[in-house]
């Protein structure tokens, strides 16, 4: 079976690239603890025509939110924090300007009430970890924590990232390496590329010819204008070297899939990052205060299966996608994990088609 699905999915990627529907892609799939797909196709850069390889890294935007959530859950598993603890219990400065009652749970579920970003920040500001933590500490909530649920596109990462540093007693990048990457042997996953590693890495260039800043920033301004166009911002090497836990991860599909495989009951190669109790708590749909039923598509940091989701609608599906179509997710019911990375952002992208092709081949129902 493994050989057959590998051939089928490699053919699928080749078909998409040859048809001009993407420039470069990677796909990795774990099924019942076994790597059954590790495929790639196309070019990492349209000018040099450098081909995508297994080790090409792709900027994946908000895919990192799921990985940051896993870091929080590791600390919860160890008793180093509780989801209903206030953020300011770890980070006292965060209590300023009416934020003392915001909890870790509120932040994970995008109900903390501070999705907004100062719109006139520069890219150098976003790349400065200490400065951004100070800015977040001084921010004022738009409403009381607990609702409504509004996507915290960037603030999510600095809030949780600072908690990870303080509760985990080590810098964010070191915690990521020590607790997420090293145990299951993940070698190509970064949230902030180290200076000494940067020269040796092959990083794909992202493209979005039809970028529309107005469509991105309707309503609450969750992304400052310096990030537009989004691909230009994330392609900058200074951005990729910064620590922006909500949005500047750089990785290959294999590492992304392996992260999610290590959260499943069987783990991967004998390694599992979270206990049953913790992962089951993490995938419960958020209940918004004042609402009798869960009304959000988020659990604790992971987006969940729902009608119209790329993963499917079953509640055992959880993960996180990123701007432009890269995605990583897992399926607790079917012991299945997938990572997909890509570099051409347009309306007729084929990522949903690829995910469904994998699920169909493995007889895994999305709904």
C-alpha positions, 0 to 999 in steps of 0.5 A: 500500500505504501508504495502505491500511495506514494506513486499516486500522490507523486503523480498528483503533485506532478499533474498540478505543477505541470498544469500550472496550478502551483509552482512548488509543493511538498506532501507528507503523510503518516498513516498508522505510524508509518510514513506512506507519502513523502513527495515533492514537485516543481520549483522553489524559485521561478527565476532560478528554477531551482527544483523543490527537494525533500529538504526545501523549506517553505514559509507557512504563515499561521501553520505555526499556531498549531505548533505553538499550541502544542508547546503550551500543551506540553507544559500543561501535561507537565503541570507547569501551567493550567489553561485557566491560569491568567497570563499575568500570573506568568507575565505580570506586565501583561496585566496592564490596561485591563488585561489582568483577567485574560487566561491562556485558554482565552488566548488559545481560543482567540477570545482574549479580546486583543486581536488588533495590532498597531497599524503603523508598525514597521517590519523591524518592530515585528522582528524585535521580540522584546519590543513586540512583547512590550507592545502587547503588554501595553495594549488595551482589550477591545472587549472583555475576555471570553467573547466574541471569538476574533482571530488573533492573527499575530498577537496570539503568538507573542502572548503564548510565546512569552508564556512558553518562555516563562513557564518553560524557563528557556527561550522560545526557540530552544523550547521548540527544539528541545521539546517539539523537534528533538524527541521525534527527530524533526530536523527541518522546522523553525519559528525563527531560523537561527543565524548559523543555520540560515546559510545552509538552508534552501528556502522557497520563495512565495508568490501571490500575483493577485494580493489584495490588501483591502480584502485581508484587512477588513474589520479589526486590523489584525495585521499591520500594513507593513506586512503587505504584500504578505508574501513580500514580508515573509520572503525577507530573510530578516522576517524568517530569522525573527521569532513570530510564533503566530506566523513566520514558521519555516519548514518542510512537509515531512517535519510538519506531518511528523509533528502531527503524527507525534500527537496521535495515540500511536505516536511516531517511532515510539515517541508521543508528545502529549498524553491522551487526556491533554490531546482530548482536552485540546480538541474540544470546541470552544464554548463562547461565554453566553452561548449554550453550545460551542460556536467556534471552529477552534479548540485550544489552539488547533482549528477543528474539523467543521463543514467546509474545512479542508480537513473535513467536518468530523470533530476528530480532525485538528490542525492548523492552516496558513495563509496561502494554503499550507496546512498540517493536521491529524485525525485521531479516529484514523491515526492519520497525519498530513503536511502540505507546503506550497509557494504559489497563492491563487484562487484556484489552488489545488490543496483541497484536491490533494487532501481529498485525494489522500483521504480517498486513497486511504478510505478515510471519510472527511465527513 
